[in-house]
Amino acid sequence: MIKFGWYKHFKGNLYFVFDVATHSETKEMMVIYKDKDEKTWTRPLSMFIELLPDRITPRFEYIDESKGMITDFRKENRWISNFEKCEIVYEGLAYGSTEAAYQSAKTNDMEIRKLFCSMTPKQAMIYGREIINIRDDWEQVKYNVMYDVNFYKFTHHEYLKEKLLATEEAMLIEGNTWGDIFWGVCDSIGENNLGKILMKIRSEIKKITI
């Protein structure tokens, strides 16, 4: 009937189709989809799959994930992830990855933060989960912390900046299998905040380099 996944509207916006339903009154088939900000939309299937008046351009075009987006930050795309090893300077301390810098920011105790400076990304992730005295405002500031450490990563390492710019307009989605639906997407559900941050940084770098 219709393939679930990402579609590009003829005006350029991206949407994720995740279900099809039947209208209770008209029995018409309805496509259910969401945008990048997780807002849900619905539209008749017949309208969703139709061509524009030119009889050539589809209203919504299915995106081949291998061409239109990056849905996994592992293997060949590991450089995008917070586990990529590179120096990150954050609030006066130098870390070996964005993961270490991010996890250390969960506390305001600078002595504990210093411990993260020598940790691998995996060690930082594990130790970060064990921090007892997490700062009171962590939920309010964690998004900005993630933005800051990644902005440093992609503006202070030329090879990483070039790789990010090379993704052009591709949708960046931190797909995962471990249930992280705040920073990424799992089983087609999630806010993809890390992906959104990276795309925002990419746009800002483009403006700086023009």
Phi and psi in degrees as a GROMACS rama.xvg file:
@    title "Ramachandran Plot"
@    xaxis  label "Phi"
@    yaxis  label "Psi"
@TYPE xy
-152.898  140.755  ILE-2
-82.6225  129.991  LYS-3
-73.9984  148.217  PHE-4
140.959  -163.316  GLY-5
-88.2403  138.962  TRP-6
-129.423  147.922  TYR-7
-107.982  121.755  LYS-8
-70.1206  151.886  HIS-9
-61.549  -17.7267  PHE-10
-88.8334  -3.80975  LYS-11
113.127  -19.1141  GLY-12
-73.3817  152.379  ASN-13
-105.56  141.078  LEU-14
-139.226  148.872  TYR-15
-111.058  117.178  PHE-16
-85.1221  123.855  VAL-17
-128.288  -2.32692  PHE-18
-166.975  163.618  ASP-19
-132.657  136.344  VAL-20
-130.926  166.774  ALA-21
-108.84  126.62  THR-22
-61.5499  129.281  HIS-23
-65.0418  -27.086  SER-24
-97.0711  -49.9709  GLU-25
-90.6591  -14.0511  THR-26
67.1978  12.0073  LYS-27
-73.1345  142.986  GLU-28
-76.3221  132.008  MET-29
-119.706  136.377  MET-30
-91.435  133.48  VAL-31
-112.49  125.482  ILE-32
-147.28  166.163  TYR-33
-134.018  155.404  LYS-34
-94.0547  -174.571  ASP-35
-65.94  -19.778  LYS-36
-96.8721  13.591  ASP-37
72.1768  13.1201  GLU-38
-78.7385  130.999  LYS-39
-92.2259  139.499  THR-40
-130.165  161.728  TRP-41
-142.176  149.189  THR-42
-156.316  145.172  ARG-43
-55.8357  138.114  PRO-44
-56.4233  -41.1907  LEU-45
-60.2845  -36.5939  SER-46
-76.0546  -36.5449  MET-47
-62.3128  -40.426  PHE-48
-95.8731  0.606706  ILE-49
-74.7256  161.894  GLU-50
-91.3517  155.889  LEU-51
-72.8426  170.935  LEU-52
-52.6584  -23.4068  PRO-53
-74.0653  -6.72754  ASP-54
65.9477  14.2267  ARG-55
-123.701  -46.111  ILE-56
-84.7255  123.683  THR-57
-75.1231  146.441  PRO-58
-63.2627  -43.1305  ARG-59
-127.717  128.867  PHE-60
-112.896  127.156  GLU-61
-64.5932  137.704  TYR-62
-101.319  124.261  ILE-63
-69.4771  114.928  ASP-64
-57.2873  -27.2362  GLU-65
-73.2048  -14.9177  SER-66
-113.731  -39.5601  LYS-67
-96.9086  -5.08371  GLY-68
-162.73  163.185  MET-69
-116.714  117.654  ILE-70
-111.608  7.05536  THR-71
-148.967  127.06  ASP-72
-98.163  34.5996  PHE-73
-118.744  178.784  ARG-74
51.9167  -119.888  LYS-75
-68.1021  -15.5286  GLU-76
-104.285  15.8703  ASN-77
-59.7509  -28.7798  ARG-78
-58.6231  -24.2799  TRP-79
-76.5488  -30.252  ILE-80
-73.189  166.581  SER-81
-74.2815  -4.97113  ASN-82
-91.8802  -2.42172  PHE-83
-67.0033  129.927  GLU-84
-82.9007  118.96  LYS-85
-165.809  152.611  CYS-86
-70.3322  132.089  GLU-87
-128.464  119.977  ILE-88
-99.2877  122.128  VAL-89
-139.022  121.217  TYR-90
48.6054  47.8511  GLU-91
87.7893  -3.59424  GLY-92
-119.877  147.352  LEU-93
-104.941  127.914  ALA-94
-117.604  167.816  TYR-95
-93.1918  -0.454159  GLY-96
-168.583  163.53  SER-97
-67.8691  -30.4829  THR-98
-61.0074  -46.101  GLU-99
-65.2746  -42.2792  ALA-100
-64.7646  -43.7417  ALA-101
-63.3989  -49.5478  TYR-102
-62.957  -36.2275  GLN-103
-65.6793  -30.4929  SER-104
-71.0494  -4.80317  ALA-105
-68.0794  -17.4264  LYS-106
-124.883  153.074  THR-107
-96.6923  0.29906  ASN-108
-77.9757  106.985  ASP-109
-65.5049  -27.4633  MET-110
-67.8341  -37.7798  GLU-111
-70.8241  -39.1043  ILE-112
-58.7395  -39.3201  ARG-113
-61.2931  -28.1883  LYS-114
-63.5918  -31.6395  LEU-115
-72.7402  -18.0831  PHE-116
-62.3297  -27.9391  CYS-117
-105.545  6.74977  SER-118
-87.7338  149.758  MET-119
-74.5471  164.545  THR-120
-55.7115  -42.5392  PRO-121
-66.5672  -41.7365  LYS-122
-61.8999  -41.9027  GLN-123
-63.3767  -41.8106  ALA-124
-61.201  -46.3801  MET-125
-66.5668  -46.5159  ILE-126
-67.1783  -34.9629  TYR-127
-62.2323  -32.2407  GLY-128
-72.8414  -16.4012  ARG-129
-98.9669  -1.8038  GLU-130
-63.2137  126.87  ILE-131
-87.2228  -48.0715  ILE-132
-89.7353  63.7183  ASN-133
-67.3287  137.121  ILE-134
-57.6463  145.472  ARG-135
-62.5378  -29.7791  ASP-136
-98.0828  16.4602  ASP-137
-56.1827  -45.5443  TRP-138
-62.7721  -27.7007  GLU-139
-82.3101  -27.7732  GLN-140
-107.821  -10.9017  VAL-141
-61.1924  -34.3066  LYS-142
-63.3952  -45.6444  TYR-143
-66.3  -35.1598  ASN-144
-63.2387  -45.9902  VAL-145
-61.3781  -40.2135  MET-146
-62.2769  -48.4034  TYR-147
-61.3891  -45.09  ASP-148
-69.8591  -32.8666  VAL-149
-77.5858  -32.9403  ASN-150
-62.3522  -41.8499  PHE-151
-61.8121  -46.4789  TYR-152
-54.3862  -47.4698  LYS-153
-91.0685  -0.745867  PHE-154
-112.929  -9.99303  THR-155
-113.287  -0.365609  HIS-156
-129.115  104.448  HIS-157
-57.3298  -41.8682  GLU-158
-65.8153  -32.5237  TYR-159
-75.1801  -36.9434  LEU-160
-61.9877  -43.9262  LYS-161
-65.2211  -37.6781  GLU-162
-67.4415  -38.813  LYS-163
-66.1517  -44.6467  LEU-164
-64.5023  -29.856  LEU-165
-68.5848  -15.8663  ALA-166
-75.8843  -7.72485  THR-167
51.5125  -116.792  GLU-168
-103.871  15.5236  GLU-169
-60.8208  141.909  ALA-170
-72.8409  127.804  MET-171
-104.256  115.992  LEU-172
-125.069  123.304  ILE-173
-83.4655  76.0486  GLU-174
-70.8154  138.211  GLY-175
-148.226  167.633  ASN-176
-115.453  5.57829  THR-177
-106.298  14.0792  TRP-178
85.3305  13.7363  GLY-179
-81.9377  100.495  ASP-180
-105.16  7.25964  ILE-181
-92.8826  -55.4093  PHE-182
-82.5613  -25.9193  TRP-183
-134.831  -153.246  GLY-184
-134.516  130.942  VAL-185
-130.224  126.849  CYS-186
54.1773  41.7399  ASP-187
69.6362  11.8157  SER-188
-121.544  133.564  ILE-189
154.6  157.741  GLY-190
-83.0417  -21.1805  GLU-191
55.1024  42.4127  ASN-192
-65.1202  -33.3777  ASN-193
-66.2563  -43.491  LEU-194
-60.5379  -41.3429  GLY-195
-64.4666  -39.5644  LYS-196
-62.5163  -45.1058  ILE-197
-65.1508  -38.749  LEU-198
-68.7783  -34.0742  MET-199
-66.5458  -43.8125  LYS-200
-62.6481  -41.1576  ILE-201
-58.7331  -44.1897  ARG-202
-64.6758  -39.2089  SER-203
-69.8669  -37.0917  GLU-204
-65.6035  -38.592  ILE-205
-59.3399  -41.7422  LYS-206
-65.8406  -36.79  LYS-207
-69.3778  -36.6569  ILE-208
-87.1019  -7.92387  THR-209
